[in-house]
Amino acid sequence: MTSLGLGRPLVRLDLRWARFLGITFLRRFFRLVWSHLASCSSLGGRGRYQRLKARVSSPRHLVLLQDVKPVLGECDELCADIETDADLVTLKISLLGDRDIGKTSFMIKYVGEVEEQRGLEMKGLNLMDKSFVVGGARIFFSMWDVGGDEQSIHHVPIACKDSVAILIMFDLTNRSTLNNSIIWYQRARKWNKAAIPILIGTKFDDFVQLPLEMQWTIVTQARACARAMKATLFFSSATHNINVNKIFKFIAAKLFNLPWSLDRNLTIGEPIIDF
């Protein structure tokens, strides 16, 4: 893996969007930006969201709007049909890890059916979102999935800034991806030191087919990595929906101080949860 090019302007990625995204995707983009603006407004004016202030700051990635606009011209027509929601709280979540470990499958499993998805995709960066209701307020998880190849590393800063949670992911059947999880964690922390760290092992359904001795070794190493990151560890499977929803419930419970407990599981051969 190569190191980040700090001199490279982050806003360059938006010029690519203007070249290959059609009008439909641009509408989705401006809705996402507008939802972030709405969430900032609601955070400042509603007492029940005060506890989120320590984790949710004004989205720095709103600079994207300023750089796409000169290419497209005035956006008044595009923004005219955007609906605002005073009870909307948008929370950004980052997904990092090597390529081909199941990050996108994990995200799609949580978001749901295709017709329920709203997202944007460009080379090396995939955005999806899902809304749900907590205590009468509409919560919007905006998920930023960074590609795991070297050409995608320059997306890490914009994906991690202002995130409330960072999911560091690895393939349970490929120990090199677990070794690299520390590198992804260090990259993420360079741009965001406050987000909740979560270490996630994917493809648990394949992992349980491995010999027990190998499973024990990987569990031991994964727990050591999680301790080094001060992260909660989950083993998951998108194919069988193992711990996928539970991970996002855990994030919501942490952010909103909800009365929801997490059961620890260190049994070899079962999906590990360690904290």
N, C-alpha and C positions, 0 to 999 in steps of 0.2 A: 504493500500500500504506500502511496505517496503522501507527503505532508500537504497540508492545506496551503493554497496560494493566497496569502493574506492580501496581496496587492490587487487581486482581481476584484473588480466592483461587483457586488452582489446583484445589483440591479440589472446586469446584463441578461440574466435569465428571462426577464420580462420581455425583452425585445424578441426573443424566440417565440414567446407566446403569441405575439401579435402577428407573426408570420404564418403560423400553422393552425391556430385555433380559429374555428368558424364562429359565426355570430352566436350560435347556441351556447358554445362553451364560454364565450365572453360574458354572456348574461349570467351564467353560473358563477363566473369569477367575481363580477361586481356584486352579486348577492352575498357571496362569502365575505367580501370586503365590507359591505354594508352591515352584515351581521356582527362583524368585529366592532364597528363603530357603535352599533346599538348596544353591544355588551359593555363597552367602556362607559357609555352614558348611564346605563342602568346601574353599573357598579358604583358610580359616584353619587347616585341619588336615592338608593334604596337601602334602608338600614339592614334588611335581612341578608344583604350580600356583603356587609362590611368585613366579615372574616375572610373573604376571598382576596382582599386587597394585597395581602402579603404575597400571594402567589400569582395574581393576575395583574399585569401591568398593561399600559396602552400598547397595542400591537405595533411593533416596529416595522413589520412587513407591510404596513399600509403604504410604504413608499412605492410598492408595486404599482399602485394606481397612478402615481405621478409620472411614471416612466412609460406605461402603456398608453396613456392619454395622448401625448404628442404624436404618436404613431397613428392612432385611430381617429384623431380629431376629437371634438367635444363629445362627452359621454352622456349628455342630457337625455337624449332619446333612449339610450340603453337603460339608464337609471330610472326612467320615468315610471316603470311598472314594478319597481322594487318595493316590497312591503316591509314596514318596520314593525317591531314587536317590543313594547316597553318592558315585557317580562322575560326577554331573551337574555341568556347568559352564554356567551361563547367561550369555550375552553379548548385550548390547543394542545394536542398530544403528538409527540414525535416518535417515529419508529425507526430504529437504526440497527444495522447488522449486515453481515456478508450477503452476497447475492445467493439466490436459490435456496434460501432457508425457510421460506414460507411466510414472509412478512405480509405480502399482499393478500395471500389466501386467508391469513389470520384476520386481516382488516375486513375483507369482504364477508367472512363468516359472521363477524359482529354487526356489520352494517345491515345485512339481510339481503332480500331479493333485489334483483337488478332494478326493478321499477322504484324501489325505495332509496336507491343510491343517488347522491348528487356529488359529483366530483370533477376534478380536472386532472389531466395526465400530460406530462411532458417527459422528455428523456431524462431519466434519473430521479424524477420526483413525481409522486402520485398523491393526490389529495382526495380524501373522501370525508363525509360528515354524516352524523346521525343525531337526531334530537330525541329527547325524552323529557319527562316531567318529574320534578322533585319538589314536593311541598307547594304545588301550584305554580311553580316557576318552570319555564321551558328552558332546558339545558341543551346546548349544542356542542357536541364533541367534534372538533375539526382535527382530523388526523392527517399527518404529514409523513408519508412513507418515502424514505430516501433510498435510492438504489444502492446496492452493495458493491458496485465496481469502482475502480479508481477514478473513472470519469465523473462519478456522481458525488465525490467527496466535497466539491465546492458548494453543494446544496446544504451541507450540514449547518452552517451558521444561520441561514434564514429559516431552516426547519426547526432549529432548537431554540432560537430566541423567543422568549415570552411563553414557552410551553409550560404547562402546569405539571406534566408528567412526561418522562422520557422512557420509552420501552426499548431496552437493549436486548436483542434477540439472537439466538443461535440455534443450530440444528443439533438435536440430541444425538444423532447418529454420526456426526462429523466433529471430532474434537478440535480440529483447527479453527472452526467457527467459534467455539467456546474460548479458545485462546485469544482470538481477535476481539472478543467482546470487551475486553479491558481497553483495547485501543479505541473502540467506538465510544466507550464511556468517557475516556479522557477527552476525545474530540468534543463530545456533547457538553461536558462540564466547562470547557473553555468558553462556551457561549451562554451557558445557563447553569448557575450554581444552586438555584433554588428549587428546581423541578423535582418531583417525586421520582426516584429511580426505581425501575422494576426490571429484573433480569428474567427473561422468558426463554425456556427451552421448547422448541417446536418439534413436531413430528413424534409425539409420544407414542403413537400407535406403532411406529416402526421401531422405536427405542425398546419397547417391551419384548421385541423378538430377539434382542441381543442376549448373549450369555449373562448370567447374574453377576459374575465377577466384573465384567465390563460395565454393566449398569452401575455397580457399586462405585467403581472408579470415577465414572462420569458424575454421579451424584456428589461424591466427595469434592471433586474439583469445582463443580458448579456452585456448591455451597460456599466454598472458599472464595470464589469470585464474587458472589453476592455479598459476603461479609466485607470484602475489600471495597465494594461500591456502596456499602451501607444500603443495599437494595433488598426488596422482597423478592424471593425466588418462586417462580411458578413453572411447572412442566405442563405443556398444553398440546392439544391436537386440534387443528382446524377441521380435519376430515370428520372427526367424531365429536366436535364441539366440546372438548374437554378443557375446562377452566377458562375458555374464551370470555364468556359473559361475566364470570366471576372476577376476572382481572379488572374489567371496567367498573363493576360494582365496587370493587376495592378502591379504585381511584375516586369515584364519586363519594364514597363513605369518608375517605381521608380529607377530601376538599371541603365537604359540607358538614363534617363532624356528625355523621349519621350513626345511629345505634345499630351497627351491623358488624358482627364479629367474624373473624377469619380463623378457620381451624387449621392448625399446623399438621402436616402429614410428611413424615420422614421414612415411610415404609418403602423399601426397595420393591419395585414392580408395580407401584401405584404412582399416580401423578403427584410429584413432590410439591409441597408448599412450605416454604421456610421463611422465617422472619425473626 
